[in-house]
Amino acid sequence: MNKIFSLILLVGLIGCSQNQLVEDVNVAHSSCYSYSYGENGFEQDFDKAFEWCSIAAGKNEPSSLTLLAELYLAGNGTEKSALKARELYLKAAKQGHVHAQLMVFIVTSSYLYETSSDEDKVESLMYLKAASNSGYQKAIEVHNQFFGQKI
């Protein structure tokens, strides 16, 4: 995205009510991303990121579910909750989002290991394997590190 897109988005925000804009999941997701990372002419603002990510995630958009999960995991713009993060990553992972698949494994095997059921741990391994098999390099690296073998 570029500065022209940011300007168009800002003009739209000024001229339209938020309720009109939320119908467009792409606008909500773009705002979610831009506020989360302080990119595309936006200042980083975790409260606004949380608001926009919640809107886009409410439409079950996998990348927005993943960004919202990251906010919960770090406690940015909301109360920190690894459990809520896992829930959101899992929704995105079920839609094939490879980074979310990796994060289901990471959250389950580190943040929630003591409280995760054996079923959750097996499920998280399944998602790590799926992300690795898709060629997602970060997942391959985690898989190789965890299992001590190359895929």
MODELLER restraints for C-alpha pairs under 7 A, 6 or more apart:
rsr = mdl.restraints
at = mdl.atoms
rsr.add(forms.Gaussian(group=physical.xy_distance, feature=features.Distance(at['CA:1:A'], at['CA:40:A']), mean=6.25, stdev=0.5))
rsr.add(forms.Gaussian(group=physical.xy_distance, feature=features.Distance(at['CA:2:A'], at['CA:40:A']), mean=5.83, stdev=0.5))
rsr.add(forms.Gaussian(group=physical.xy_distance, feature=features.Distance(at['CA:3:A'], at['CA:40:A']), mean=6.00, stdev=0.5))
rsr.add(forms.Gaussian(group=physical.xy_distance, feature=features.Distance(at['CA:3:A'], at['CA:41:A']), mean=6.14, stdev=0.5))
rsr.add(forms.Gaussian(group=physical.xy_distance, feature=features.Distance(at['CA:6:A'], at['CA:40:A']), mean=5.95, stdev=0.5))
rsr.add(forms.Gaussian(group=physical.xy_distance, feature=features.Distance(at['CA:6:A'], at['CA:41:A']), mean=6.06, stdev=0.5))
rsr.add(forms.Gaussian(group=physical.xy_distance, feature=features.Distance(at['CA:21:A'], at['CA:27:A']), mean=6.97, stdev=0.5))
rsr.add(forms.Gaussian(group=physical.xy_distance, feature=features.Distance(at['CA:22:A'], at['CA:28:A']), mean=6.04, stdev=0.5))
rsr.add(forms.Gaussian(group=physical.xy_distance, feature=features.Distance(at['CA:22:A'], at['CA:55:A']), mean=6.80, stdev=0.5))
rsr.add(forms.Gaussian(group=physical.xy_distance, feature=features.Distance(at['CA:25:A'], at['CA:56:A']), mean=5.44, stdev=0.5))
rsr.add(forms.Gaussian(group=physical.xy_distance, feature=features.Distance(at['CA:28:A'], at['CA:52:A']), mean=5.42, stdev=0.5))
rsr.add(forms.Gaussian(group=physical.xy_distance, feature=features.Distance(at['CA:28:A'], at['CA:53:A']), mean=6.87, stdev=0.5))
rsr.add(forms.Gaussian(group=physical.xy_distance, feature=features.Distance(at['CA:28:A'], at['CA:55:A']), mean=6.44, stdev=0.5))
rsr.add(forms.Gaussian(group=physical.xy_distance, feature=features.Distance(at['CA:28:A'], at['CA:56:A']), mean=5.27, stdev=0.5))
rsr.add(forms.Gaussian(group=physical.xy_distance, feature=features.Distance(at['CA:29:A'], at['CA:52:A']), mean=6.85, stdev=0.5))
rsr.add(forms.Gaussian(group=physical.xy_distance, feature=features.Distance(at['CA:29:A'], at['CA:53:A']), mean=6.36, stdev=0.5))
rsr.add(forms.Gaussian(group=physical.xy_distance, feature=features.Distance(at['CA:29:A'], at['CA:56:A']), mean=5.48, stdev=0.5))
rsr.add(forms.Gaussian(group=physical.xy_distance, feature=features.Distance(at['CA:29:A'], at['CA:64:A']), mean=5.87, stdev=0.5))
rsr.add(forms.Gaussian(group=physical.xy_distance, feature=features.Distance(at['CA:31:A'], at['CA:49:A']), mean=6.98, stdev=0.5))
rsr.add(forms.Gaussian(group=physical.xy_distance, feature=features.Distance(at['CA:31:A'], at['CA:52:A']), mean=6.09, stdev=0.5))
rsr.add(forms.Gaussian(group=physical.xy_distance, feature=features.Distance(at['CA:32:A'], at['CA:49:A']), mean=4.69, stdev=0.5))
rsr.add(forms.Gaussian(group=physical.xy_distance, feature=features.Distance(at['CA:32:A'], at['CA:52:A']), mean=4.76, stdev=0.5))
rsr.add(forms.Gaussian(group=physical.xy_distance, feature=features.Distance(at['CA:32:A'], at['CA:53:A']), mean=4.67, stdev=0.5))
rsr.add(forms.Gaussian(group=physical.xy_distance, feature=features.Distance(at['CA:34:A'], at['CA:40:A']), mean=6.00, stdev=0.5))
rsr.add(forms.Gaussian(group=physical.xy_distance, feature=features.Distance(at['CA:34:A'], at['CA:42:A']), mean=5.94, stdev=0.5))
rsr.add(forms.Gaussian(group=physical.xy_distance, feature=features.Distance(at['CA:35:A'], at['CA:42:A']), mean=6.04, stdev=0.5))
rsr.add(forms.Gaussian(group=physical.xy_distance, feature=features.Distance(at['CA:35:A'], at['CA:43:A']), mean=6.33, stdev=0.5))
rsr.add(forms.Gaussian(group=physical.xy_distance, feature=features.Distance(at['CA:35:A'], at['CA:44:A']), mean=4.82, stdev=0.5))
rsr.add(forms.Gaussian(group=physical.xy_distance, feature=features.Distance(at['CA:35:A'], at['CA:45:A']), mean=5.22, stdev=0.5))
rsr.add(forms.Gaussian(group=physical.xy_distance, feature=features.Distance(at['CA:35:A'], at['CA:46:A']), mean=6.51, stdev=0.5))
rsr.add(forms.Gaussian(group=physical.xy_distance, feature=features.Distance(at['CA:35:A'], at['CA:48:A']), mean=6.38, stdev=0.5))
rsr.add(forms.Gaussian(group=physical.xy_distance, feature=features.Distance(at['CA:35:A'], at['CA:49:A']), mean=4.77, stdev=0.5))
rsr.add(forms.Gaussian(group=physical.xy_distance, feature=features.Distance(at['CA:36:A'], at['CA:44:A']), mean=5.82, stdev=0.5))
rsr.add(forms.Gaussian(group=physical.xy_distance, feature=features.Distance(at['CA:36:A'], at['CA:45:A']), mean=6.45, stdev=0.5))
rsr.add(forms.Gaussian(group=physical.xy_distance, feature=features.Distance(at['CA:36:A'], at['CA:46:A']), mean=5.84, stdev=0.5))
rsr.add(forms.Gaussian(group=physical.xy_distance, feature=features.Distance(at['CA:36:A'], at['CA:49:A']), mean=5.11, stdev=0.5))
rsr.add(forms.Gaussian(group=physical.xy_distance, feature=features.Distance(at['CA:37:A'], at['CA:44:A']), mean=5.67, stdev=0.5))
rsr.add(forms.Gaussian(group=physical.xy_distance, feature=features.Distance(at['CA:38:A'], at['CA:44:A']), mean=3.72, stdev=0.5))
rsr.add(forms.Gaussian(group=physical.xy_distance, feature=features.Distance(at['CA:46:A'], at['CA:76:A']), mean=5.58, stdev=0.5))
rsr.add(forms.Gaussian(group=physical.xy_distance, feature=features.Distance(at['CA:46:A'], at['CA:77:A']), mean=4.50, stdev=0.5))
rsr.add(forms.Gaussian(group=physical.xy_distance, feature=features.Distance(at['CA:47:A'], at['CA:77:A']), mean=4.29, stdev=0.5))
rsr.add(forms.Gaussian(group=physical.xy_distance, feature=features.Distance(at['CA:50:A'], at['CA:68:A']), mean=6.59, stdev=0.5))
rsr.add(forms.Gaussian(group=physical.xy_distance, feature=features.Distance(at['CA:50:A'], at['CA:71:A']), mean=6.97, stdev=0.5))
rsr.add(forms.Gaussian(group=physical.xy_distance, feature=features.Distance(at['CA:50:A'], at['CA:77:A']), mean=5.62, stdev=0.5))
rsr.add(forms.Gaussian(group=physical.xy_distance, feature=features.Distance(at['CA:53:A'], at['CA:64:A']), mean=5.60, stdev=0.5))
rsr.add(forms.Gaussian(group=physical.xy_distance, feature=features.Distance(at['CA:53:A'], at['CA:67:A']), mean=6.77, stdev=0.5))
rsr.add(forms.Gaussian(group=physical.xy_distance, feature=features.Distance(at['CA:53:A'], at['CA:68:A']), mean=5.44, stdev=0.5))
rsr.add(forms.Gaussian(group=physical.xy_distance, feature=features.Distance(at['CA:54:A'], at['CA:68:A']), mean=6.64, stdev=0.5))
rsr.add(forms.Gaussian(group=physical.xy_distance, feature=features.Distance(at['CA:56:A'], at['CA:64:A']), mean=5.74, stdev=0.5))
rsr.add(forms.Gaussian(group=physical.xy_distance, feature=features.Distance(at['CA:57:A'], at['CA:64:A']), mean=5.03, stdev=0.5))
rsr.add(forms.Gaussian(group=physical.xy_distance, feature=features.Distance(at['CA:57:A'], at['CA:65:A']), mean=4.71, stdev=0.5))
rsr.add(forms.Gaussian(group=physical.xy_distance, feature=features.Distance(at['CA:62:A'], at['CA:92:A']), mean=4.44, stdev=0.5))
rsr.add(forms.Gaussian(group=physical.xy_distance, feature=features.Distance(at['CA:62:A'], at['CA:95:A']), mean=6.73, stdev=0.5))
rsr.add(forms.Gaussian(group=physical.xy_distance, feature=features.Distance(at['CA:62:A'], at['CA:97:A']), mean=6.41, stdev=0.5))
rsr.add(forms.Gaussian(group=physical.xy_distance, feature=features.Distance(at['CA:65:A'], at['CA:88:A']), mean=5.59, stdev=0.5))
rsr.add(forms.Gaussian(group=physical.xy_distance, feature=features.Distance(at['CA:65:A'], at['CA:89:A']), mean=6.59, stdev=0.5))
rsr.add(forms.Gaussian(group=physical.xy_distance, feature=features.Distance(at['CA:65:A'], at['CA:92:A']), mean=5.96, stdev=0.5))
rsr.add(forms.Gaussian(group=physical.xy_distance, feature=features.Distance(at['CA:66:A'], at['CA:88:A']), mean=6.57, stdev=0.5))
rsr.add(forms.Gaussian(group=physical.xy_distance, feature=features.Distance(at['CA:66:A'], at['CA:89:A']), mean=5.52, stdev=0.5))
rsr.add(forms.Gaussian(group=physical.xy_distance, feature=features.Distance(at['CA:66:A'], at['CA:92:A']), mean=6.37, stdev=0.5))
rsr.add(forms.Gaussian(group=physical.xy_distance, feature=features.Distance(at['CA:66:A'], at['CA:100:A']), mean=5.94, stdev=0.5))
rsr.add(forms.Gaussian(group=physical.xy_distance, feature=features.Distance(at['CA:69:A'], at['CA:85:A']), mean=4.15, stdev=0.5))
rsr.add(forms.Gaussian(group=physical.xy_distance, feature=features.Distance(at['CA:69:A'], at['CA:88:A']), mean=5.44, stdev=0.5))
rsr.add(forms.Gaussian(group=physical.xy_distance, feature=features.Distance(at['CA:69:A'], at['CA:89:A']), mean=6.01, stdev=0.5))
rsr.add(forms.Gaussian(group=physical.xy_distance, feature=features.Distance(at['CA:70:A'], at['CA:85:A']), mean=6.65, stdev=0.5))
rsr.add(forms.Gaussian(group=physical.xy_distance, feature=features.Distance(at['CA:71:A'], at['CA:77:A']), mean=6.69, stdev=0.5))
rsr.add(forms.Gaussian(group=physical.xy_distance, feature=features.Distance(at['CA:72:A'], at['CA:78:A']), mean=6.29, stdev=0.5))
rsr.add(forms.Gaussian(group=physical.xy_distance, feature=features.Distance(at['CA:72:A'], at['CA:79:A']), mean=6.56, stdev=0.5))
rsr.add(forms.Gaussian(group=physical.xy_distance, feature=features.Distance(at['CA:72:A'], at['CA:80:A']), mean=5.08, stdev=0.5))
rsr.add(forms.Gaussian(group=physical.xy_distance, feature=features.Distance(at['CA:72:A'], at['CA:81:A']), mean=5.31, stdev=0.5))
rsr.add(forms.Gaussian(group=physical.xy_distance, feature=features.Distance(at['CA:72:A'], at['CA:82:A']), mean=6.70, stdev=0.5))
rsr.add(forms.Gaussian(group=physical.xy_distance, feature=features.Distance(at['CA:72:A'], at['CA:84:A']), mean=6.66, stdev=0.5))
rsr.add(forms.Gaussian(group=physical.xy_distance, feature=features.Distance(at['CA:72:A'], at['CA:85:A']), mean=5.39, stdev=0.5))
rsr.add(forms.Gaussian(group=physical.xy_distance, feature=features.Distance(at['CA:73:A'], at['CA:80:A']), mean=5.74, stdev=0.5))
rsr.add(forms.Gaussian(group=physical.xy_distance, feature=features.Distance(at['CA:73:A'], at['CA:81:A']), mean=5.63, stdev=0.5))
rsr.add(forms.Gaussian(group=physical.xy_distance, feature=features.Distance(at['CA:73:A'], at['CA:82:A']), mean=5.07, stdev=0.5))
rsr.add(forms.Gaussian(group=physical.xy_distance, feature=features.Distance(at['CA:73:A'], at['CA:85:A']), mean=5.45, stdev=0.5))
rsr.add(forms.Gaussian(group=physical.xy_distance, feature=features.Distance(at['CA:74:A'], at['CA:80:A']), mean=5.95, stdev=0.5))
rsr.add(forms.Gaussian(group=physical.xy_distance, feature=features.Distance(at['CA:75:A'], at['CA:81:A']), mean=6.93, stdev=0.5))
rsr.add(forms.Gaussian(group=physical.xy_distance, feature=features.Distance(at['CA:82:A'], at['CA:107:A']), mean=6.85, stdev=0.5))
rsr.add(forms.Gaussian(group=physical.xy_distance, feature=features.Distance(at['CA:82:A'], at['CA:111:A']), mean=6.47, stdev=0.5))
rsr.add(forms.Gaussian(group=physical.xy_distance, feature=features.Distance(at['CA:86:A'], at['CA:104:A']), mean=5.83, stdev=0.5))
rsr.add(forms.Gaussian(group=physical.xy_distance, feature=features.Distance(at['CA:86:A'], at['CA:107:A']), mean=6.32, stdev=0.5))
rsr.add(forms.Gaussian(group=physical.xy_distance, feature=features.Distance(at['CA:89:A'], at['CA:100:A']), mean=4.90, stdev=0.5))
rsr.add(forms.Gaussian(group=physical.xy_distance, feature=features.Distance(at['CA:89:A'], at['CA:103:A']), mean=6.59, stdev=0.5))
rsr.add(forms.Gaussian(group=physical.xy_distance, feature=features.Distance(at['CA:89:A'], at['CA:104:A']), mean=5.84, stdev=0.5))
rsr.add(forms.Gaussian(group=physical.xy_distance, feature=features.Distance(at['CA:90:A'], at['CA:100:A']), mean=6.88, stdev=0.5))
rsr.add(forms.Gaussian(group=physical.xy_distance, feature=features.Distance(at['CA:90:A'], at['CA:104:A']), mean=6.13, stdev=0.5))
rsr.add(forms.Gaussian(group=physical.xy_distance, feature=features.Distance(at['CA:92:A'], at['CA:100:A']), mean=5.89, stdev=0.5))
rsr.add(forms.Gaussian(group=physical.xy_distance, feature=features.Distance(at['CA:93:A'], at['CA:100:A']), mean=4.99, stdev=0.5))
rsr.add(forms.Gaussian(group=physical.xy_distance, feature=features.Distance(at['CA:93:A'], at['CA:101:A']), mean=4.62, stdev=0.5))
rsr.add(forms.Gaussian(group=physical.xy_distance, feature=features.Distance(at['CA:98:A'], at['CA:131:A']), mean=4.94, stdev=0.5))
rsr.add(forms.Gaussian(group=physical.xy_distance, feature=features.Distance(at['CA:98:A'], at['CA:136:A']), mean=6.77, stdev=0.5))
rsr.add(forms.Gaussian(group=physical.xy_distance, feature=features.Distance(at['CA:101:A'], at['CA:127:A']), mean=4.88, stdev=0.5))
rsr.add(forms.Gaussian(group=physical.xy_distance, feature=features.Distance(at['CA:101:A'], at['CA:128:A']), mean=5.96, stdev=0.5))
rsr.add(forms.Gaussian(group=physical.xy_distance, feature=features.Distance(at['CA:101:A'], at['CA:131:A']), mean=5.91, stdev=0.5))
rsr.add(forms.Gaussian(group=physical.xy_distance, feature=features.Distance(at['CA:102:A'], at['CA:127:A']), mean=6.52, stdev=0.5))
rsr.add(forms.Gaussian(group=physical.xy_distance, feature=features.Distance(at['CA:102:A'], at['CA:128:A']), mean=5.14, stdev=0.5))
rsr.add(forms.Gaussian(group=physical.xy_distance, feature=features.Distance(at['CA:102:A'], at['CA:131:A']), mean=6.21, stdev=0.5))
rsr.add(forms.Gaussian(group=physical.xy_distance, feature=features.Distance(at['CA:102:A'], at['CA:139:A']), mean=5.71, stdev=0.5))
rsr.add(forms.Gaussian(group=physical.xy_distance, feature=features.Distance(at['CA:104:A'], at['CA:124:A']), mean=5.60, stdev=0.5))
rsr.add(forms.Gaussian(group=physical.xy_distance, feature=features.Distance(at['CA:105:A'], at['CA:124:A']), mean=4.37, stdev=0.5))
rsr.add(forms.Gaussian(group=physical.xy_distance, feature=features.Distance(at['CA:105:A'], at['CA:125:A']), mean=6.09, stdev=0.5))
rsr.add(forms.Gaussian(group=physical.xy_distance, feature=features.Distance(at['CA:105:A'], at['CA:127:A']), mean=6.73, stdev=0.5))
rsr.add(forms.Gaussian(group=physical.xy_distance, feature=features.Distance(at['CA:105:A'], at['CA:128:A']), mean=5.86, stdev=0.5))
rsr.add(forms.Gaussian(group=physical.xy_distance, feature=features.Distance(at['CA:108:A'], at['CA:116:A']), mean=6.56, stdev=0.5))
rsr.add(forms.Gaussian(group=physical.xy_distance, feature=features.Distance(at['CA:108:A'], at['CA:121:A']), mean=6.41, stdev=0.5))
rsr.add(forms.Gaussian(group=physical.xy_distance, feature=features.Distance(at['CA:108:A'], at['CA:124:A']), mean=6.59, stdev=0.5))
rsr.add(forms.Gaussian(group=physical.xy_distance, feature=features.Distance(at['CA:109:A'], at['CA:121:A']), mean=6.98, stdev=0.5))
rsr.add(forms.Gaussian(group=physical.xy_distance, feature=features.Distance(at['CA:128:A'], at['CA:139:A']), mean=6.36, stdev=0.5))
rsr.add(forms.Gaussian(group=physical.xy_distance, feature=features.Distance(at['CA:128:A'], at['CA:143:A']), mean=6.92, stdev=0.5))
rsr.add(forms.Gaussian(group=physical.xy_distance, feature=features.Distance(at['CA:131:A'], at['CA:139:A']), mean=5.81, stdev=0.5))
rsr.add(forms.Gaussian(group=physical.xy_distance, feature=features.Distance(at['CA:132:A'], at['CA:139:A']), mean=4.93, stdev=0.5))
rsr.add(forms.Gaussian(group=physical.xy_distance, feature=features.Distance(at['CA:132:A'], at['CA:140:A']), mean=4.68, stdev=0.5))
rsr.add(forms.Gaussian(group=physical.xy_distance, feature=features.Distance(at['CA:140:A'], at['CA:151:A']), mean=6.82, stdev=0.5))
rsr.add(forms.Gaussian(group=physical.xy_distance, feature=features.Distance(at['CA:144:A'], at['CA:150:A']), mean=5.23, stdev=0.5))
rsr.add(forms.Gaussian(group=physical.xy_distance, feature=features.Distance(at['CA:144:A'], at['CA:151:A']), mean=6.85, stdev=0.5))
